[in-house]
Amino acid sequence: MADITRRLGWRHLRGAPTAHIRHHRGTRLLHDGPGLSFWFRALTAAISEVPVDDRELAMTFHARTSDFQDVAVQATVTYRISDPAVAAARLDFSIDPDSGVWRAAPLEQLGTLLTETAQQHALDVLSRTPLSAALVDGVTAVRERIAQGLASEPRLPATGIEVVAVRVVALRPEPEVERALRTPAREQIQQEADRATYERRAVAVERERAIAENELASQIELARREEQLVDQRGTNARREAEEHAAADAVRAEAEAARTVRLADAEAARTVRLAEAEATRSVRLAKAEAEGAREVGEARAQAQAAWLRVHGDVDVATLNALTGTRLAENLPRIDSVTISPDVLTGLLTRLGTRE
């Protein structure tokens, strides 16, 4: 549909790229082509809009086969308007100058023409074909016959119509007939399914038997290997016990030798220590004896010197020295208490001496 706008008594048309516009004013053709855009006056303009894109026309119709069975045909025809001028001259594609809508229904006329033509050729081929053949090869035969019929139809080129492609979607019998036709096939399929089930069960039983035999053989083999394993474990245990005993013997011998070596080393060490201690004791004894001898000699010399010194000194000096030595050896006296009796005696003695 063209896009038309109004401006002060004028109209502006803007067409789509897939629409062929023909603008007449009187007997003159002013504009002719797809996707046009122009101004015009509504009272003097005659405008046609012809679609030039590919269009799909779906059709469904019933036919009867040679064995008087009804079938439903579903087909699709793709067509285009190859000559817009011829189509606009043969069909009414004029549009309203105010709204841009077609005044008539040209596409419905084209659909009716194509549908009736295709139906005529389809009925012609199906009327000579039995139902079973029609269901097997009818789709291809009907498609080819419709395509040939539309290509050879003189009215289509005269109207500017070009058929692009023809497709037959389905060719179906009546529901009761279809169910009756399905029954033998279903029975055969069921028989095949049952036979497949029986064969599958037989194969399953055979496989179960093979599996059972394999399991039994596996159990026998496992028992035999278990017996070998028990024997091998016993051998390994004996070998391990012998190796442990040998290792214990070696360890005992090594421990005994180590103990003997330690005892010998300890005895030698003890002997060395005893010898060293004896040597040290002898040396100490000798040193002590030597020191005692030297001390005795020194004392003897000192005593002799003391005696020599005191032999040359008079008695008064010796008494003084004795008193001094005695005073040095007396304990410390903090205080002395003299009773009258002692003082009287001392004074008496001092007076007598005088």
Contacts in CASP RR format, 6 or more apart in sequence:
PFRMAT RR
TARGET T0000
AUTHOR 0000-0000-0000
METHOD contacts of the structure
MODEL  1
MADITRRLGWRHLRGAPTAHIRHHRGTRLLHDGPGLSFWFRALTAAISEV
PVDDRELAMTFHARTSDFQDVAVQATVTYRISDPAVAAARLDFSIDPDSG
VWRAAPLEQLGTLLTETAQQHALDVLSRTPLSAALVDGVTAVRERIAQGL
ASEPRLPATGIEVVAVRVVALRPEPEVERALRTPAREQIQQEADRATYER
RAVAVERERAIAENELASQIELARREEQLVDQRGTNARREAEEHAAADAV
RAEAEAARTVRLADAEAARTVRLAEAEATRSVRLAKAEAEGAREVGEARA
QAQAAWLRVHGDVDVATLNALTGTRLAENLPRIDSVTISPDVLTGLLTRL
GTRE
1 49 0 8 1.000
1 95 0 8 1.000
1 100 0 8 1.000
1 101 0 8 1.000
1 102 0 8 1.000
2 13 0 8 1.000
2 14 0 8 1.000
2 15 0 8 1.000
2 16 0 8 1.000
2 19 0 8 1.000
2 21 0 8 1.000
2 47 0 8 1.000
2 49 0 8 1.000
2 95 0 8 1.000
2 100 0 8 1.000
3 13 0 8 1.000
3 14 0 8 1.000
3 15 0 8 1.000
3 100 0 8 1.000
4 11 0 8 1.000
4 12 0 8 1.000
4 13 0 8 1.000
4 14 0 8 1.000
4 97 0 8 1.000
4 98 0 8 1.000
4 99 0 8 1.000
4 100 0 8 1.000
5 11 0 8 1.000
5 12 0 8 1.000
5 14 0 8 1.000
6 12 0 8 1.000
6 98 0 8 1.000
7 39 0 8 1.000
9 41 0 8 1.000
9 42 0 8 1.000
10 39 0 8 1.000
10 40 0 8 1.000
10 41 0 8 1.000
11 39 0 8 1.000
11 40 0 8 1.000
11 41 0 8 1.000
11 42 0 8 1.000
11 45 0 8 1.000
11 97 0 8 1.000
11 98 0 8 1.000
12 37 0 8 1.000
12 38 0 8 1.000
12 39 0 8 1.000
12 40 0 8 1.000
13 21 0 8 1.000
13 23 0 8 1.000
13 36 0 8 1.000
13 37 0 8 1.000
13 38 0 8 1.000
13 39 0 8 1.000
13 40 0 8 1.000
13 47 0 8 1.000
13 100 0 8 1.000
14 35 0 8 1.000
14 37 0 8 1.000
15 21 0 8 1.000
15 34 0 8 1.000
15 35 0 8 1.000
15 36 0 8 1.000
15 37 0 8 1.000
15 49 0 8 1.000
16 34 0 8 1.000
16 35 0 8 1.000
17 34 0 8 1.000
17 35 0 8 1.000
18 34 0 8 1.000
18 51 0 8 1.000
18 52 0 8 1.000
18 53 0 8 1.000
19 34 0 8 1.000
19 35 0 8 1.000
19 49 0 8 1.000
19 50 0 8 1.000
19 51 0 8 1.000
19 52 0 8 1.000
20 32 0 8 1.000
20 33 0 8 1.000
20 34 0 8 1.000
20 49 0 8 1.000
20 50 0 8 1.000
20 51 0 8 1.000
20 52 0 8 1.000
20 81 0 8 1.000
20 84 0 8 1.000
20 88 0 8 1.000
21 31 0 8 1.000
21 32 0 8 1.000
21 33 0 8 1.000
21 34 0 8 1.000
21 35 0 8 1.000
21 36 0 8 1.000
21 47 0 8 1.000
21 48 0 8 1.000
21 49 0 8 1.000
22 29 0 8 1.000
22 31 0 8 1.000
22 32 0 8 1.000
22 33 0 8 1.000
22 47 0 8 1.000
22 48 0 8 1.000
22 50 0 8 1.000
22 84 0 8 1.000
22 85 0 8 1.000
22 88 0 8 1.000
23 29 0 8 1.000
23 30 0 8 1.000
23 31 0 8 1.000
23 32 0 8 1.000
23 36 0 8 1.000
23 38 0 8 1.000
23 40 0 8 1.000
23 45 0 8 1.000
23 46 0 8 1.000
23 47 0 8 1.000
24 30 0 8 1.000
24 45 0 8 1.000
24 46 0 8 1.000
24 47 0 8 1.000
25 40 0 8 1.000
25 44 0 8 1.000
25 45 0 8 1.000
25 46 0 8 1.000
26 44 0 8 1.000
26 46 0 8 1.000
30 38 0 8 1.000
30 40 0 8 1.000
31 38 0 8 1.000
32 85 0 8 1.000
33 84 0 8 1.000
34 52 0 8 1.000
40 47 0 8 1.000
40 97 0 8 1.000
42 97 0 8 1.000
42 98 0 8 1.000
45 97 0 8 1.000
46 94 0 8 1.000
47 94 0 8 1.000
47 95 0 8 1.000
47 97 0 8 1.000
48 88 0 8 1.000
48 93 0 8 1.000
48 94 0 8 1.000
48 95 0 8 1.000
49 93 0 8 1.000
49 95 0 8 1.000
49 100 0 8 1.000
49 102 0 8 1.000
50 81 0 8 1.000
50 84 0 8 1.000
50 87 0 8 1.000
50 88 0 8 1.000
50 93 0 8 1.000
51 81 0 8 1.000
51 107 0 8 1.000
52 80 0 8 1.000
52 81 0 8 1.000
52 82 0 8 1.000
52 84 0 8 1.000
53 80 0 8 1.000
54 78 0 8 1.000
54 79 0 8 1.000
54 80 0 8 1.000
54 164 0 8 1.000
55 78 0 8 1.000
55 79 0 8 1.000
55 80 0 8 1.000
55 107 0 8 1.000
56 76 0 8 1.000
56 77 0 8 1.000
56 78 0 8 1.000
57 76 0 8 1.000
57 77 0 8 1.000
57 78 0 8 1.000
57 79 0 8 1.000
57 110 0 8 1.000
57 111 0 8 1.000
57 114 0 8 1.000
57 115 0 8 1.000
58 74 0 8 1.000
58 75 0 8 1.000
58 76 0 8 1.000
59 74 0 8 1.000
59 75 0 8 1.000
59 76 0 8 1.000
59 77 0 8 1.000
59 114 0 8 1.000
59 115 0 8 1.000
59 118 0 8 1.000
59 119 0 8 1.000
60 72 0 8 1.000
60 73 0 8 1.000
60 74 0 8 1.000
60 75 0 8 1.000
61 72 0 8 1.000
61 73 0 8 1.000
61 115 0 8 1.000
61 119 0 8 1.000
61 122 0 8 1.000
62 70 0 8 1.000
62 71 0 8 1.000
62 72 0 8 1.000
62 73 0 8 1.000
63 70 0 8 1.000
63 71 0 8 1.000
63 73 0 8 1.000
63 119 0 8 1.000
63 122 0 8 1.000
63 123 0 8 1.000
63 126 0 8 1.000
63 127 0 8 1.000
64 70 0 8 1.000
64 71 0 8 1.000
64 123 0 8 1.000
64 126 0 8 1.000
64 127 0 8 1.000
65 71 0 8 1.000
65 126 0 8 1.000
65 127 0 8 1.000
65 129 0 8 1.000
65 130 0 8 1.000
65 131 0 8 1.000
65 134 0 8 1.000
66 127 0 8 1.000
66 128 0 8 1.000
66 129 0 8 1.000
66 130 0 8 1.000
67 130 0 8 1.000
67 131 0 8 1.000
69 131 0 8 1.000
69 173 0 8 1.000
69 174 0 8 1.000
69 177 0 8 1.000
70 173 0 8 1.000
70 174 0 8 1.000
70 177 0 8 1.000
71 126 0 8 1.000
71 131 0 8 1.000
71 134 0 8 1.000
71 171 0 8 1.000
71 172 0 8 1.000
71 173 0 8 1.000
71 174 0 8 1.000
72 170 0 8 1.000
72 171 0 8 1.000
72 172 0 8 1.000
72 173 0 8 1.000
73 119 0 8 1.000
73 122 0 8 1.000
73 126 0 8 1.000
73 142 0 8 1.000
73 168 0 8 1.000
73 170 0 8 1.000
73 171 0 8 1.000
74 168 0 8 1.000
74 169 0 8 1.000
74 170 0 8 1.000
74 171 0 8 1.000
74 172 0 8 1.000
75 118 0 8 1.000
75 122 0 8 1.000
75 142 0 8 1.000
75 143 0 8 1.000
75 146 0 8 1.000
75 166 0 8 1.000
75 167 0 8 1.000
75 168 0 8 1.000
75 169 0 8 1.000
76 166 0 8 1.000
76 167 0 8 1.000
76 169 0 8 1.000
77 114 0 8 1.000
77 118 0 8 1.000
77 146 0 8 1.000
77 150 0 8 1.000
77 163 0 8 1.000
77 165 0 8 1.000
77 166 0 8 1.000
77 167 0 8 1.000
78 163 0 8 1.000
78 164 0 8 1.000
78 165 0 8 1.000
78 166 0 8 1.000
78 167 0 8 1.000
79 110 0 8 1.000
79 114 0 8 1.000
79 161 0 8 1.000
79 162 0 8 1.000
79 163 0 8 1.000
79 164 0 8 1.000
80 161 0 8 1.000
80 162 0 8 1.000
80 164 0 8 1.000
81 87 0 8 1.000
81 160 0 8 1.000
81 161 0 8 1.000
81 162 0 8 1.000
82 160 0 8 1.000
82 161 0 8 1.000
82 162 0 8 1.000
83 160 0 8 1.000
86 158 0 8 1.000
86 159 0 8 1.000
86 160 0 8 1.000
87 93 0 8 1.000
87 106 0 8 1.000
87 159 0 8 1.000
87 160 0 8 1.000
87 161 0 8 1.000
90 158 0 8 1.000
90 159 0 8 1.000
90 160 0 8 1.000
91 104 0 8 1.000
91 106 0 8 1.000
91 109 0 8 1.000
91 110 0 8 1.000
91 159 0 8 1.000
92 102 0 8 1.000
92 103 0 8 1.000
92 104 0 8 1.000
92 106 0 8 1.000
93 102 0 8 1.000
93 104 0 8 1.000
93 106 0 8 1.000
94 102 0 8 1.000
94 103 0 8 1.000
94 104 0 8 1.000
95 101 0 8 1.000
95 102 0 8 1.000
95 103 0 8 1.000
96 102 0 8 1.000
96 103 0 8 1.000
110 159 0 8 1.000
110 161 0 8 1.000
113 155 0 8 1.000
113 156 0 8 1.000
113 159 0 8 1.000
113 161 0 8 1.000
114 150 0 8 1.000
114 156 0 8 1.000
114 161 0 8 1.000
114 163 0 8 1.000
117 149 0 8 1.000
117 150 0 8 1.000
117 153 0 8 1.000
117 155 0 8 1.000
117 156 0 8 1.000
118 146 0 8 1.000
118 150 0 8 1.000
118 166 0 8 1.000
121 145 0 8 1.000
121 146 0 8 1.000
121 148 0 8 1.000
121 149 0 8 1.000
121 150 0 8 1.000
122 142 0 8 1.000
122 145 0 8 1.000
122 146 0 8 1.000
124 145 0 8 1.000
125 138 0 8 1.000
125 141 0 8 1.000
125 142 0 8 1.000
125 145 0 8 1.000
126 134 0 8 1.000
126 138 0 8 1.000
126 142 0 8 1.000
129 138 0 8 1.000
129 141 0 8 1.000
131 173 0 8 1.000
131 177 0 8 1.000
134 141 0 8 1.000
134 171 0 8 1.000
135 171 0 8 1.000
135 173 0 8 1.000
135 181 0 8 1.000
138 171 0 8 1.000
139 168 0 8 1.000
139 170 0 8 1.000
139 171 0 8 1.000
140 168 0 8 1.000
142 168 0 8 1.000
142 171 0 8 1.000
143 166 0 8 1.000
143 167 0 8 1.000
143 168 0 8 1.000
146 166 0 8 1.000
146 168 0 8 1.000
147 163 0 8 1.000
147 166 0 8 1.000
150 156 0 8 1.000
150 163 0 8 1.000
150 166 0 8 1.000
151 163 0 8 1.000
156 162 0 8 1.000
156 163 0 8 1.000
172 178 0 8 1.000
173 181 0 8 1.000
310 318 0 8 1.000
310 321 0 8 1.000
313 321 0 8 1.000
338 346 0 8 1.000
END
